Amino acid sequence: MLASARLENLVFFVAELSRSVAFYRDVLGLEVVPIDSEDGPIAVAQAGPVALVFIPRPARAGESPIPVFEIDGGIDACAEQLAAQGVEIVTPVSEAPDGGLTVDFLDPDRNILSLHQQAGASRR
């Protein structure tokens, strides 16, 4: 299912957005861009082909970071296939902040993984 997917994002839930922005910008030297999303402020840094997305929200161990795999389409079919194989879906297919679609699920160690497809791509 993910053989042709690309690792697109790593989503970090952070306690203090400004502290995380300062660390990734000033310590690691990444360009960090603040973004006002519908759900409030977030920040994004590019690390090669992978975007690091920082969302202010408390998180328990194992909830962050979340690897997000980009697929070209068929997110509903992917979610159905995962569920049919006994994979626990933690967030059903829903709208992502960029207008695309996302689904979150657990691996055997209860780490959250996510699939994302761009807005306008076929859901099946």
PyMOL commands that set and color helices and strands:
alter all, ss='L'
color gray80, all
select helices_A, chain A and resi 17-27+75-84
alter helices_A, ss='H'
color red, helices_A
select strands_A, chain A and resi 6-14+32-37+40-47+50-56+66-70+89-95+101-106+112-117
alter strands_A, ss='S'
color yellow, strands_A
deselect
rebuild
show_as cartoon
